[in-house]
Amino acid sequence: MMKVATELCIFLFNTSCLVLISGLQLQSMPYDYSATTECVPEPQRAQYGGGIIVNPGFDHNIKDWTVFEHGTIKERTSNDGNTFIVVSNRTQPLDSLSQKVQLEKEMIYIFSAWFQLSEGSDTISVVFKINGSELVKGGHVIAKYGCWSLLKGGIVAKFSSPAEILFEVKCPGVELWTDSVSLQPFNKTQWRSHQADSIERVRKSKVTFQVNHLNETSLEGATVVIKQTKADFPFGCGMNYHILTNIEYQKWFVSRFKYTTFTNEMKWYSTEKIQGQENYTIPDAMLKFAKENGISVRGHAILWDDERFQPQWVKSLSPEELREAAAKRMKSVVSRYSGQLIAWDVVNENVHNRFFEDKLGENASAVYYSTAYYLDPNTSMFMNEFNTIEFSPDQVASPPNYIRKLKQIQQFPGTTGMLLTIGVQGHFSRGVPNIAYMRSGLDLLGATGLPIWLTESSVDSNPNQAMYFEEILREAYSHPDVEGIIMFVGPAQAGFTNTQLADANFQNTPTGDVVDKLIGEWGTGTHTAIADSRGMIDISLHHGDYDVTVTHPLIRYSKKLNISVRKGFSPETIHVKMHA
């Protein structure tokens, strides 16, 4: 068997892992988020050695694998000596190979496998059959003939039960080729431990303070107070027009957030309700408020690809009239705010929807991205979509389909050099969030090399809302490819009903407590430390800008300095010399 051994063993958080391959014992390797969106000549070995899957690489023919529904399965060997399984004579989408496993309640299961088809191209989904009848999709990949594609996904078990793993391919006539299947369980403690480890590596840097007299004598007992003045990681909140008149809302927002997106006020249906009568009074005033309070703004949205959310008058336009109206809208809003925003959602939700594509042609979205880039060349352009990481049954906007649309835009003339960014909304429904699918989706999106933001994160109201929201936010913050989070949440007085952070009296809800806790934990709190006998303080700081004050009980004067801590922070040791 000659699979590429690029990931032989994954560190299971606090658990050691050793694998014996070709007579060589390999030491455990740290878990990583690696994934690939490219198809490759030969599949890699199964992650985690296959986890709880028996015979994951088909070294033992088809042992422990059976046919699900119809078709036949058999082992095949490539010209390079790699063995894999082929399902042929398929007549239904779910005709595939399968294996039974036992799921344990509240365990998080990461799934991966490699696929190829005997001809053409199609979407393959991993399906978990639970309780004998319920079919739960756990991930998708677009596979084709001639190379192997990685499906990465997962499931969170809501209860303990036997399950059968199988695969869906819409086109029944093609052969399904499968290799390197893996299902690895993690408990919540292991998962949280990995998040903490990743945050330490990705979001923080170690800093050492050396406090001395001018004569180089160490100052034991010196006090160093470190206060973050600006966080490097954007963690913000949606804002609506209530901010202009509600003083309590203003105080609540400004005390917490330095990044925002206007929820509706910049959208076309808000600024041009009647054709030819543009009114930017509200978004202008909101942007002025944001600037006065040091709040960076994402532009949302130039156009929306959903027919339901066009201005009413737009829906009846002919294609040529629509082309003219959309061009006018683009020039009006982008030119007005050019250079004043940190991002634009250019054609909102253009994976699920295709209003402009159906009216103006397949390249409609790409044309508008090119135009926005021309009008505002130094601002990031986002593809903003829902259900890409939060809802595994939604195949339409799955990571592979999102990436396919993304590449269409990247390859269009006029977009070279554009600051393109991946925007996944992160609206989670009321059930247990599928954190395994979320992580796998972020891995796949991150493999594009583009930055990722959660742009509208929220959780439907339910008794466990605060706990679920914390799980989602921690998962995003700990992922190395995520570069920002904006929540579409807020206080009751601003009209937020789904995910409220404060009640009508601006008292925190439990979900609000979670957000405030994370704001403090991720760096905006004040750190106080005492120098040891060597006059040294070692501390790990979240990336950002800091004011530092150094005092000593025997010295009248304090020392103040400013530091900026980023990835690769230098110098690692900051020397502070105190006057006697």
C-alpha positions in Angstrom: 0.0 0.0 0.0 1.6 3.3 -1.1 -0.5 6.1 0.2 1.3 9.4 0.8 2.3 9.4 4.5 1.9 13.2 5.2 -0.2 12.8 8.3 0.6 9.6 10.1 -0.4 10.4 13.6 -2.3 13.2 15.2 -1.9 14.3 18.8 -5.1 13.7 20.6 -4.9 16.7 23.0 -3.8 15.2 26.3 -3.5 11.7 24.9 -0.3 10.3 23.5 -0.5 8.6 20.1 2.1 6.3 18.5 1.8 4.6 15.1 3.9 1.7 13.7 4.3 2.0 10.0 6.7 -0.1 7.9 8.5 -1.1 11.1 9.2 2.5 12.2 7.7 3.9 15.4 6.7 7.5 14.8 6.4 10.0 17.7 3.1 11.8 18.1 2.6 15.0 16.0 0.6 18.0 17.0 -2.9 18.2 15.6 -3.1 20.5 12.7 -5.9 22.0 10.5 -4.4 20.9 7.2 -6.7 20.2 4.4 -6.6 20.4 0.6 -9.1 21.6 -1.9 -7.1 20.2 -4.8 -7.4 16.7 -6.2 -4.2 14.7 -6.0 -2.8 11.6 -7.9 -2.7 9.4 -4.8 -4.6 9.7 -1.5 -2.9 10.4 1.8 -3.1 7.9 4.6 -6.1 7.9 6.9 -6.0 10.6 9.5 -5.6 9.3 13.1 -4.7 5.9 11.7 -8.4 5.6 10.8 -9.7 6.3 14.4 -12.5 3.9 15.2 -12.8 2.7 11.5 -11.7 -0.9 11.0 -9.5 -1.5 7.9 -9.5 2.2 7.0 -7.0 1.9 4.1 -8.3 -1.5 2.8 -5.0 -3.3 3.7 -7.2 -6.3 4.4 -9.3 -6.4 1.3 -12.9 -5.5 2.2 -12.9 -6.8 5.8 -15.6 -5.1 7.9 -17.0 -3.2 4.9 -20.3 -4.1 3.3 -22.6 -3.0 0.5 -25.3 -0.5 1.5 -28.5 -1.1 -0.5 -27.4 -2.2 -4.0 -24.2 -2.7 -6.0 -21.0 -4.6 -5.6 -17.8 -3.8 -3.8 -14.3 -5.0 -4.6 -10.7 -4.1 -4.0 -8.7 -2.6 -6.7 -5.0 -1.7 -7.0 -3.6 1.4 -8.8 -0.5 1.3 -11.0 1.5 2.7 -8.1 0.4 -0.2 -5.8 -2.2 1.6 -3.8 -5.3 -0.4 -2.8 -8.8 1.1 -2.6 -12.4 0.0 -2.7 -14.7 0.3 -5.8 -18.5 0.3 -5.6 -19.9 -0.6 -9.0 -23.4 -1.5 -10.4 -24.9 1.4 -8.5 -28.6 2.2 -9.3 -29.5 4.6 -6.4 -27.7 7.6 -4.9 -27.0 5.8 -1.6 -25.6 2.6 -3.2 -22.2 2.6 -1.5 -19.9 0.8 0.9 -20.7 1.1 4.6 -19.4 0.3 8.1 -21.1 0.2 11.4 -19.7 2.1 14.4 -20.9 3.0 17.9 -21.5 6.7 18.7 -21.3 8.0 22.2 -23.4 10.9 23.5 -21.7 14.4 23.3 -18.6 13.1 21.6 -17.3 15.1 18.7 -16.4 13.0 15.6 -14.0 14.2 12.9 -14.5 12.4 9.6 -12.3 12.3 6.5 -11.9 10.1 3.4 -10.6 10.3 -0.1 -12.8 9.8 -3.2 -12.7 9.4 -7.0 -15.3 8.7 -9.6 -14.9 6.4 -12.6 -16.1 9.2 -14.9 -17.3 12.8 -14.8 -17.7 14.9 -11.7 -20.3 14.9 -8.9 -20.8 15.8 -5.2 -20.2 13.0 -2.7 -21.7 13.3 0.8 -20.9 11.2 3.9 -24.1 10.1 5.6 -24.6 8.7 9.1 -27.5 6.4 9.4 -28.7 6.6 13.1 -31.4 4.7 14.9 -32.0 2.5 11.9 -33.6 5.3 9.8 -32.4 8.8 10.4 -29.9 10.0 7.8 -27.6 12.8 8.9 -25.1 14.3 6.4 -21.7 15.1 7.8 -19.8 16.7 4.9 -19.4 17.0 1.1 -16.8 17.0 -1.6 -16.8 17.5 -5.4 -15.0 14.4 -6.8 -14.1 13.5 -10.3 -12.3 11.0 -12.5 -8.5 11.1 -12.7 -7.5 12.2 -9.2 -8.4 11.9 -5.5 -10.4 14.5 -3.5 -10.5 14.9 0.3 -13.9 14.9 2.0 -13.6 16.4 5.5 -16.5 16.7 7.9 -18.0 15.4 11.1 -20.8 15.0 13.5 -21.6 15.7 17.2 -23.5 12.8 18.8 -26.7 13.9 20.4 -27.2 10.5 22.1 -25.4 7.2 22.3 -26.4 4.9 19.5 -25.1 2.6 16.8 -24.6 4.2 13.4 -23.8 3.2 9.9 -21.5 5.2 7.7 -22.3 5.4 4.0 -21.9 7.7 1.1 -24.3 9.5 -1.3 -23.6 10.2 -5.0 -26.5 11.7 -6.9 -25.4 10.1 -10.3 -26.1 6.4 -9.8 -24.3 5.1 -12.9 -20.7 5.9 -12.0 -18.4 3.8 -9.9 -17.5 5.2 -6.4 -13.8 4.8 -5.5 -13.0 5.2 -1.8 -9.8 5.2 0.3 -8.3 6.2 3.7 -11.5 6.5 5.7 -11.2 7.9 9.2 -13.6 8.7 12.1 -11.9 10.0 15.2 -13.8 10.8 18.5 -12.9 13.6 20.9 -14.6 14.4 24.2 -15.3 18.0 25.1 -12.3 18.3 27.4 -9.9 17.2 24.7 -11.6 19.6 22.2 -11.3 22.6 24.6 -7.7 21.7 25.4 -6.8 21.8 21.8 -8.6 25.2 21.3 -6.6 26.6 24.2 -3.3 25.2 22.8 -4.1 26.7 19.4 -5.0 30.1 20.9 -1.7 30.1 22.7 0.2 29.4 19.5 -1.8 31.5 17.1 -3.2 34.5 19.0 -0.5 35.1 21.7 3.2 35.7 22.0 5.5 35.3 25.0 7.0 38.5 26.3 9.7 38.9 29.0 10.3 42.1 31.0 13.7 42.7 32.6 13.5 45.4 35.2 16.8 46.9 36.4 18.3 49.9 38.2 20.4 52.2 35.9 23.4 50.4 37.4 22.0 47.1 36.0 21.0 45.7 39.5 17.9 43.6 39.2 14.7 45.1 40.8 13.0 42.3 42.5 9.4 43.1 43.4 8.8 45.6 40.6 5.2 45.8 39.5 4.3 45.7 35.8 0.8 46.7 34.8 -0.1 45.9 31.2 -3.3 47.3 29.7 -4.4 46.5 26.1 -5.3 49.6 24.2 -6.1 47.9 20.9 -6.8 44.2 20.1 -5.1 42.8 17.0 -8.0 40.4 16.4 -11.3 42.1 15.3 -14.1 40.9 17.5 -17.1 43.0 16.8 -20.9 43.3 16.8 -23.6 44.3 14.3 -25.1 47.8 14.7 -28.4 49.2 13.6 -30.1 52.6 13.4 -31.1 52.7 17.0 -27.6 53.7 17.8 -28.3 57.2 16.6 -31.0 58.0 19.2 -30.5 55.6 22.1 -27.8 56.9 24.4 -27.7 53.7 26.5 -27.2 51.6 23.4 -24.3 53.9 22.4 -22.7 53.5 25.8 -23.2 49.7 25.8 -21.7 49.4 22.3 -18.7 51.8 22.6 -17.6 50.2 25.9 -17.2 46.8 24.2 -16.6 46.9 20.4 -14.3 48.5 17.9 -15.6 46.6 14.8 -19.1 46.6 13.4 -21.3 45.9 10.4 -24.5 47.9 9.8 -27.2 45.2 9.8 -29.5 46.7 7.1 -28.8 50.4 6.7 -26.4 50.3 3.7 -28.4 47.8 1.7 -29.9 48.8 -1.6 -33.5 48.5 -0.4 -32.7 50.9 2.5 -30.9 53.6 0.4 -33.1 53.6 -2.7 -36.6 52.6 -1.8 -38.0 54.5 -4.8 -36.1 54.4 -8.1 -33.9 57.4 -8.5 -34.4 58.7 -5.0 -31.3 57.8 -3.0 -31.1 58.6 0.7 -27.9 57.9 2.7 -28.8 60.0 5.7 -28.9 57.1 8.2 -25.8 55.2 7.1 -23.9 58.5 6.8 -24.8 59.3 10.4 -24.0 55.8 11.6 -20.6 56.0 9.9 -19.9 59.4 11.5 -20.7 57.9 15.0 -18.4 54.9 14.3 -15.5 57.2 13.2 -15.9 59.4 16.3 -15.6 56.4 18.5 -12.8 54.6 16.7 -15.0 51.8 15.4 -14.1 50.2 12.1 -17.0 49.3 9.7 -17.6 46.5 7.2 -19.8 47.5 4.3 -22.9 45.3 4.0 -23.9 44.9 1.3 -23.5 46.4 -2.2 -25.8 43.9 -3.9 -27.8 40.9 -2.7 -28.2 37.9 -5.0 -31.6 36.9 -3.4 -34.6 38.1 -5.4 -36.6 38.5 -2.2 -34.4 41.3 -0.9 -34.1 43.5 -4.0 -35.8 46.9 -3.8 -39.4 46.3 -4.9 -38.9 48.3 -8.1 -35.9 46.3 -9.2 -37.8 43.1 -9.5 -39.7 44.2 -12.6 -36.8 45.6 -14.5 -35.7 44.1 -17.9 -32.1 42.7 -18.0 -30.8 45.9 -19.7 -32.6 48.1 -17.1 -31.3 45.9 -14.3 -27.7 46.1 -15.7 -28.0 49.9 -15.8 -29.6 50.2 -12.3 -27.0 47.8 -10.7 -24.1 49.7 -12.2 -25.5 53.0 -10.9 -26.0 51.4 -7.4 -22.4 50.1 -7.5 -20.9 53.5 -8.4 -23.1 55.4 -5.9 -22.5 53.4 -2.7 -18.9 52.3 -3.3 -17.7 55.7 -4.4 -19.5 57.4 -1.5 -17.7 55.2 1.1 -14.5 54.4 -0.8 -11.5 54.3 1.6 -13.7 54.7 4.7 -14.6 51.0 5.3 -12.5 47.9 6.0 -14.5 45.6 3.8 -17.4 45.2 1.3 -19.8 42.3 1.0 -20.1 42.7 -2.7 -22.8 40.3 -3.9 -24.3 38.9 -0.7 -25.2 35.2 -0.6 -24.3 34.4 -4.2 -23.7 30.7 -3.6 -27.3 30.0 -2.5 -28.8 32.6 -4.9 -28.4 33.7 -8.5 -30.7 36.6 -9.1 -28.1 38.6 -11.1 -26.7 35.5 -12.7 -30.1 34.5 -14.0 -30.8 38.0 -15.4 -27.3 39.0 -16.6 -25.3 35.9 -17.1 -23.0 33.4 -15.2 -20.2 36.0 -14.6 -22.5 38.6 -13.1 -21.0 38.3 -9.6 -17.5 38.3 -10.9 -18.2 41.5 -12.9 -19.4 43.3 -9.8 -16.4 42.2 -7.7 -14.2 43.5 -10.5 -16.1 46.8 -10.5 -16.0 47.2 -6.7 -12.3 46.6 -6.8 -11.8 49.3 -9.4 -13.9 51.8 -7.4 -12.3 51.0 -4.0 -9.0 49.1 -4.6 -7.6 49.1 -1.1 -10.6 47.6 0.6 -11.2 43.9 1.2 -13.9 42.3 -0.9 -15.9 39.5 0.9 -17.9 36.6 -0.4 -20.5 36.5 2.4 -22.6 33.2 2.7 -24.7 31.3 5.2 -24.7 27.6 6.1 -21.2 27.0 4.8 -19.9 26.0 8.2 -23.0 25.8 10.4 -25.4 23.4 8.7 -24.1 20.2 7.2 -27.3 19.1 5.5 -27.1 22.2 3.3 -25.1 20.9 0.4 -25.7 24.0 -1.8 -23.4 26.3 0.1 -21.0 23.6 1.4 -17.3 24.5 1.5 -16.6 22.8 -1.9 -19.4 24.8 -3.6 -18.4 28.0 -1.9 -14.8 27.5 -3.1 -16.0 26.8 -6.6 -17.8 30.1 -6.7 -14.8 31.8 -5.1 -12.4 30.5 -7.9 -14.8 31.7 -10.6 -14.4 35.3 -9.2 -10.7 34.9 -8.7 -10.2 33.9 -12.3 -12.3 36.7 -13.8 -10.4 39.5 -15.6 -10.0 42.6 -13.5 -9.8 40.9 -10.1 -6.0 40.2 -10.0 -4.6 41.8 -6.8 -8.0 42.2 -5.2 -8.1 41.7 -1.4 -10.6 38.8 -1.5 -11.8 37.5 1.8 -14.0 34.5 2.8 -17.0 35.5 4.8 -19.0 32.8 6.5 -22.0 34.1 8.4 -22.2 31.6 11.3 -26.0 31.7 12.0 -26.4 28.6 14.1 -29.9 27.1 14.7 -31.3 26.0 18.0 -29.9 22.5 18.1 -26.4 21.3 19.3 -23.9 23.1 17.0 -21.9 20.7 14.8 -18.5 21.9 15.9 -16.8 19.0 14.0 -18.4 20.2 10.7 -17.5 23.8 11.5 -13.8 23.0 12.1 -13.6 20.8 9.0 -15.2 23.5 6.9 -12.8 26.2 8.2 -9.9 23.8 7.4 -11.1 23.4 3.8 -11.7 27.1 3.3 -8.4 27.9 4.9 -6.6 25.7 2.4 -7.4 28.4 -0.2 -4.8 30.6 1.5 -7.4 33.4 1.9 -8.4 34.9 5.3 -11.7 33.9 6.9 -14.1 36.0 8.9 -17.3 34.9 10.7 -19.5 37.8 9.6 -22.9 37.5 11.3 -22.5 35.0 14.1 -25.5 34.2 16.2 -27.4 31.2 17.8 -31.1 30.7 17.9 -32.8 31.2 21.2 -32.8 28.1 23.4 -32.0 27.1 27.0 -28.4 26.3 26.1 -27.8 29.4 23.9 -25.0 30.8 26.0 -23.1 27.6 26.2 -23.5 26.9 22.4 -22.5 30.5 21.5 -19.3 30.2 23.5 -18.5 26.9 21.8 -18.9 28.6 18.4 -16.9 31.7 19.2 -14.1 29.7 20.8 -13.9 27.4 17.7 -13.6 30.4 15.4 -11.1 32.3 17.5 -8.9 29.3 17.9 -8.7 28.5 14.2 -5.5 29.8 12.7 -7.2 30.9 9.4 -9.9 33.0 11.0 -9.0 36.7 11.1 -12.1 38.3 12.5 -15.6 37.7 14.0 -18.6 40.0 13.8 -21.7 38.9 15.7 -25.2 39.9 14.6 -26.4 40.2 18.2 -27.2 43.0 20.6 -29.5 44.5 23.3 -33.2 44.2 23.4 -33.7 48.0 23.1 -32.0 47.9 19.7 -34.6 45.3 18.5 -32.4 42.2 18.8 -34.7 39.2 19.6 -32.9 36.1 18.5 -29.6 36.4 20.3 -29.9 39.0 23.0 -26.8 40.2 24.9 -28.7 42.6 27.2 -32.3 42.9 28.3 -34.6 46.0 28.1 -32.7 47.5 31.1 -29.3 46.8 29.6 -28.6 44.0 32.1 -26.6 41.2 30.7 -28.3 38.0 29.6 -26.3 34.7 30.1 -25.2 35.0 26.5 -24.1 38.6 27.1 -22.0 37.3 30.1 -20.3 34.9 27.7 -19.4 37.6 25.3 -18.1 39.9 28.0 -16.0 37.1 29.4 -14.4 36.4 26.1 -13.7 40.1 25.5 -11.8 40.1 28.7 -10.2 36.8 28.2 -9.0 37.6 24.7 -6.9 40.5 25.8 -8.7 43.7 26.7 -8.3 43.1 30.4 -5.5 44.5 32.6 -2.6 42.3 33.6 -0.5 42.8 36.7 2.7 40.9 37.4 5.5 41.1 40.0 9.2 40.7 39.0 11.1 37.8 40.5 14.5 37.8 42.1 16.2 38.4 38.7 13.9 41.4 38.0 12.2 39.3 35.3 8.5 38.8 34.4 7.5 36.2 31.8 4.0 36.6 30.4 2.0 35.5 27.4 0.0 38.3 25.8 -2.8 38.3 23.2 -1.7 40.1 20.1 -2.4 43.8 20.3 -1.2 47.2 21.5 -0.4 47.8 25.1 0.3 50.6 27.6 2.8 49.4 30.2 3.4 51.0 33.6 6.4 49.8 35.8 6.7 50.8 39.5 8.7 49.7 42.5 7.9 50.4 46.2 11.4 51.9 46.8 11.4 54.2 43.7 9.4 57.4 43.5 9.0 57.4 39.7 7.2 55.1 37.4 8.2 54.1 33.9 5.7 54.1 31.1 6.1 52.5 27.7 4.0 51.3 24.8 4.5 47.9 23.1 2.9 46.2 20.1 2.7 42.5 20.3 2.2 40.5 17.1 3.0 37.1 15.7 6.8 36.8 15.6 7.0 39.6 18.3 10.5 41.1 18.6 12.3 41.8 20.9 11.1 39.0 23.1 12.8 40.6 26.1 11.9 44.2 27.0 14.5 45.9 29.1 13.2 48.5 31.6 15.7 50.7 33.5 14.3 52.5 36.6 15.8 55.7 38.1 16.6 55.6 41.8 
